[in-house]
Amino acid sequence: PNASIKFEGDTGPYILYAYARISSMMRKAEDMEGKVDWTLLKEPAEKALALRCALFPEAVHKAARELDSSTIAGYLLDLAKDFSTFYRNCSVLNAESQDLRKTRLALSSCVRTILRNGLSVPFKVHIDIIAFFICYDKSTIKMCILLRRLIILNYPF
């Protein structure tokens, strides 16, 4: 029980802590206006985090295909870990230039959006499975869940 509320390791609070850290950083940031130059991301931690963000749709598709919400949970933990590495190695609010600051803030904002969206997916998956399991056979359940996700999540399958 105590392990489930720790802010370290593979726990929900660890993911929520990453979300809260980004939210706090975004409140401190003043100017987010203007174009973002993604080519400024040169550090390995920046690149790893950007790549992890790009894999979110694939993780959602895999979870839907396999009817396994733990895929999303694992992805979110990895994303939170990558963000923690990025945050530790790359100054965001005190970046070397305003353009780099803006780009790192935009990357952090992407992570926050993915965490928020990802945290809502497993709940919807479980609700769908329970609701359809009561009424239909397995092939119908699978089809209905996929159709419902398509509508709720707006992800192309």
N, C-alpha and C positions, 0 to 999 in steps of 0.2 A: 504493500500500500504506500509506504513512504517513498519508494523508488518511483512511483508513477507521478509524483509531483515535483521531482527534481528538475532543475534547470540545466543539468548536464546530461549528455548521452542521448540515447534514443527514446525520448519522451515527448509527449504532446506539449508540455510547458517549454521545452527547448525550442520547438517551432514557434510557439507563441511569443517567446522572448525575442526571437529574431524579428518577428513582425513588430513588436513593441519598440525595439531598438530602431528599426527603420522609420517608424512613425514619429518617434522622438526626433530623429535626425531631420526628417522632412519638415517638422514644425520649426526647427532652428534655421533651416535654409530659407533664404528670402527670395532670391530671384531664380525662378525656374523657366523664365520666358526665353524664347529663341530656339534656334535650331541646335540639335544635338549632333556632334561629330563622333560617331562610333569608332572611327579609325584611331581615335586618341587612346583607346584601350589597348595598351601594350603589355602590361604586367601579366604574368601567368595567372594570378588569382582573378584578375578581371576577365581574362579570356575564359577561364574555367567556369566562372559564374555566368557569363553570357551564354556559353554553350549549354550549361545546365538549364537555363531559362528556356532556351530553344527546344529542349526535349520535353517540355510540359505536354504539348498536344499528343506526343507519342505515348507518354505515360497514361494519359486519359484514355486513349484508344486501346491500349493494352488492358487497362482495368475493365473497360467495357467489354472487350472481346472475351476476356477470361472470367468476367463477373467476379473480380477480385479487388476489393477496395484497398487491400494492403499494398498494392502496387503504388497507389497514390501516396499512402503514408510513407513508404520507403523513399519515394521521390522527394517528398517534402522534407524529410529528415536530411537527405543528401543536399537539397537546396539550402537548408538552414546552415548546414556545416560549411558549404561553399561560401555562403554569405559571411559567416563568422571568420573564415580565412581571409576573405576579401577585406572585411572591415578591419582586421588586425594588421594586414599588410599594406593597405592603400588608404591614405588619408582622403576622406571624402570632403568634408566641409572646409578643410585647410589644404586642398589640393594645390599643386604648383601653379596652376593657371585657372582663370575663371571658366574657360571652355572645358578643361578637364573636370573641374568641380561639377559643372552642369551635366557632363556625360556620366560621371559616377553617380550623381543624384538620380539621373534618369534610369540607370541600371538598377539602383536600389529601389526605385519606385516600381520597376518591373517585377522585382523579387517580391515586394510587398503585395502587389496585385495577384501574383501567382499563389502566394501563400494564402491570401484571403479566399481566392477561388478554389484552391485545392482543399482547403479545410472544409469547404461546404460540400464537396463531391462525395466523400464516403457516407455522410449522413443521408444524402439523397439516394445513393446506391442501396443502402440497407433498407430504407423505406420502400423503395421500388420492389426489392426482392420479397420482403415480407408481404406487401399488399398483393402482389401477383401470385405468390406461392399458395396463398389460401384458395384462389379461384381457378387456376389453370394448370394444365400439364406443362412439363418442362420446356417443350419447344415453343409453346405460346408464351411462357414466362420470358424466355430469352428474347423473343421478338418484341414483346411489349416493353421490356426494360430498355432495349436498345432504342426503340422509337421514343420512349419517354425521355431518355437522356438526350437524344437529338433535339427535342423541343426545349428541355430545361437548360441544357448546357450550351446549346447552339454550336456544337462541334460537328463538323462534317465527318461522316463515317464512310 
